[in-house]
């Protein structure tokens, strides 16, 4: 069935999709942000996050994608805003929404 989730790069409208890692996605984004690379550059930050999401599966045909719209069947949506330096983690079915600055989000994992 899958465990679908997406990262939305709010500055560009790009969505990064994973079919299997909804429960791990927030931590993968946290690991990406903790490098403190390209926080103000949404295109580069999207690539950094997507590289972490696909780590170990780079040559696969399925499981990940890049698009311009939110899927209707995702469980988790992580929204990054580079201009405001904010992260939102939304658990769709649990109707839970958490908001952080990039720094606060990184510190949640420590």
Backbone torsions as a table, in degrees:
resi	resn	phi	psi	omega
1	UNK	NA	-39.4	178.7
2	UNK	103.0	172.4	177.8
3	UNK	-142.4	77.3	-166.9
4	UNK	-81.0	144.8	179.1
5	UNK	-158.6	163.6	177.6
6	UNK	-141.8	154.1	167.7
7	UNK	-109.9	127.6	176.0
8	UNK	-104.4	126.0	172.7
9	UNK	-93.5	98.5	-170.7
10	UNK	-59.8	-34.2	-177.2
11	UNK	-65.4	-27.4	-175.5
12	UNK	-115.6	-17.4	-175.7
13	UNK	79.8	13.4	179.3
14	UNK	-87.5	139.4	176.1
15	UNK	-116.8	132.3	176.3
16	UNK	-105.5	127.4	-170.0
17	UNK	-113.3	139.0	168.6
18	UNK	-127.9	136.2	-178.7
19	UNK	-86.6	-22.2	-169.4
20	UNK	-121.4	-14.5	-165.5
21	UNK	-114.8	37.0	-178.3
22	UNK	-55.7	-41.7	-176.5
23	UNK	-72.9	-20.5	-179.2
24	UNK	-101.3	-9.4	-170.0
25	UNK	-61.9	-45.8	-179.4
26	UNK	-58.8	-40.7	179.1
27	UNK	-67.8	-37.5	177.3
28	UNK	-63.9	-39.9	176.7
29	UNK	-66.4	-42.0	178.2
30	UNK	-59.4	-44.0	177.9
31	UNK	-61.3	-39.9	179.0
32	UNK	-65.0	-46.2	-179.6
33	UNK	-68.6	-30.2	-176.9
34	UNK	-65.5	-16.1	174.9
35	UNK	-71.9	-20.1	-178.4
36	UNK	60.0	34.7	178.2
37	UNK	-99.8	132.9	166.8
38	UNK	55.4	36.8	179.4
39	UNK	-60.2	-28.4	-177.0
40	UNK	-100.0	8.5	-177.9
41	UNK	-122.8	93.1	-172.4
42	UNK	-60.2	-32.0	-179.9
43	UNK	-69.2	-45.2	177.3
44	UNK	-67.9	-41.0	-179.9
45	UNK	-63.1	-38.0	176.6
46	UNK	-59.5	-42.9	179.4
47	UNK	-65.9	-39.7	178.7
48	UNK	-62.5	-45.7	179.2
49	UNK	-65.4	-45.1	-178.7
50	UNK	-64.3	-36.7	177.0
51	UNK	-61.5	-39.7	178.3
52	UNK	-68.7	-40.8	179.6
53	UNK	-60.8	-39.3	-174.2
54	UNK	-95.1	1.7	-176.5
55	UNK	-50.1	122.2	-179.3
56	UNK	89.3	-6.7	-179.0
57	UNK	-128.5	22.4	-172.8
58	UNK	-59.6	-30.9	-175.6
59	UNK	-95.8	4.4	-178.0
60	UNK	-75.8	158.4	-179.5
61	UNK	-90.1	-28.1	-175.3
62	UNK	-127.7	172.5	173.4
63	UNK	106.0	-22.9	-176.3
64	UNK	-144.2	155.5	177.3
65	UNK	-161.7	168.2	178.0
66	UNK	-129.0	129.3	-177.9
67	UNK	-148.5	-169.0	-177.8
68	UNK	-124.8	15.6	178.1
69	UNK	-146.8	156.9	179.0
70	UNK	-81.7	134.7	176.6
71	UNK	-74.4	149.4	-178.7
72	UNK	-81.5	-11.2	-173.9
73	UNK	-116.6	24.1	179.9
74	UNK	-82.9	153.9	177.8
75	UNK	-96.8	-30.9	-176.1
76	UNK	-134.3	138.1	172.7
77	UNK	-127.7	121.6	175.1
78	UNK	-107.7	121.6	-178.4
79	UNK	-110.4	126.0	177.4
80	UNK	-109.7	135.2	175.2
81	UNK	-124.8	107.2	-176.5
82	UNK	-70.9	-36.0	-179.3
83	UNK	-64.8	-43.7	179.8
84	UNK	-90.2	-11.8	-178.1
85	UNK	58.8	49.8	-179.4
86	UNK	-124.2	155.2	176.6
87	UNK	-127.1	134.4	171.6
88	UNK	-121.5	131.7	176.4
89	UNK	-116.3	116.4	-177.1
90	UNK	-118.0	122.0	172.7
91	UNK	-94.4	107.2	-168.7
92	UNK	-60.4	-50.8	-174.1
93	UNK	-77.4	-28.8	177.6
94	UNK	-85.5	-4.5	-180.0
95	UNK	52.2	42.8	179.2
96	UNK	-109.0	132.5	178.2
97	UNK	-131.5	120.6	177.4
98	UNK	-115.8	138.5	-179.6
99	UNK	-127.1	139.4	-177.6
100	UNK	-144.8	159.6	161.9
101	UNK	-78.3	166.0	176.2
102	UNK	-55.5	-45.9	-179.1
103	UNK	-61.9	-45.4	179.6
104	UNK	-61.6	-41.0	-178.7
105	UNK	-63.7	-43.5	177.3
106	UNK	-61.0	-43.5	-178.0
107	UNK	-68.0	-20.6	176.7
108	UNK	-62.8	-27.7	-177.4
109	UNK	-88.2	-3.5	-176.8
110	UNK	-91.7	NA	NA
